[in-house]
Structure formats: structure tokens, C-alpha cells
Amino acid sequence: MHMYNESFKKYLMGYGSAISVVLFLIAMAIIAVYFRQLRKVDLIYG
């Protein structure tokens, strides 16, 4: 929501883009941790 407000309501496209990149990186880190845990569980319960 903050990204949308900064980008389209305040017309700060660069700041909104930076927020979206940071959110994307955080999401990718969480997904990587999830897949790593999923692989460990799969090896245990196979």
C-alpha cells in the first residue's frame, strides 16, 4: 500500500520502485528459506 501511495498518489516513481524492489528481495529470501526447509522435510519423510 505504501508503494502504491508513493508511486501513484505522490508521483514519486523512483521511491515507489525502490520499495517494490526491496519487497521483492524480502519475498525471495522468505521463499528460499521455505524451500530449504521443505527439502529437509522431504529428505526426512521422503
Secondary structure by P-SEA (a helix, b strand, c coil): caaaaacccccaaaaaaaaaaaaaaaaaaaaaaaaaaaaaaaaacc
